[in-house]
Amino acid sequence: MKAGAGYTFFLDGAQAQQRTFSGASFPVLLNGQPGLVTEDTVADYRNVTVGNTF
């Protein structure tokens, strides 16, 4: 969920994290280009949804 520079991340319907990103540090996030990243593990993403809440 995105509201301005604030993002709320959910995993399996449960809130996993809430963050605020500045445009200077994370301009891609403010341009609406989502992505999924893993580190030191393998992941299989299915049924990914990106939505806005105003």
C-alpha positions in Angstrom: 0.0 0.0 0.0 1.4 3.4 -0.9 0.4 6.8 0.4 2.7 9.6 -0.7 6.3 8.5 0.2 4.9 6.1 2.8 4.6 2.4 2.0 3.0 -0.5 3.9 4.2 -4.0 2.9 2.0 -7.1 3.4 3.0 -10.8 3.2 0.2 -13.3 3.0 -2.3 -10.7 4.1 -0.4 -9.6 7.2 1.4 -6.3 7.5 5.1 -7.1 7.3 6.7 -3.6 7.3 5.9 0.1 7.1 8.5 2.5 5.6 8.8 6.1 4.3 11.2 6.7 1.4 12.6 10.1 0.3 12.6 10.9 -3.4 16.4 11.7 -3.4 17.3 8.2 -2.0 14.7 6.1 -3.7 13.4 7.9 -6.9 12.2 4.6 -8.5 9.8 4.0 -5.7 8.2 7.4 -6.2 7.8 6.7 -9.9 5.6 3.6 -9.3 8.1 0.8 -10.3 7.7 -2.0 -7.8 10.1 -5.0 -7.5 10.7 -8.0 -5.3 14.1 -8.9 -4.0 15.5 -11.8 -2.1 18.9 -12.1 -0.4 20.7 -15.5 0.2 17.5 -17.5 -0.5 15.3 -18.6 -3.3 11.7 -17.4 -3.6 8.7 -18.2 -5.7 6.3 -15.2 -5.9 2.7 -15.8 -7.0 -0.4 -13.6 -6.9 1.5 -10.4 -6.3 -0.7 -7.3 -6.0 0.3 -3.7 -6.0 -2.3 -1.2 -4.9 -2.8 2.4 -3.9 -4.9 3.5 -0.9 -5.8 7.2 -0.6 
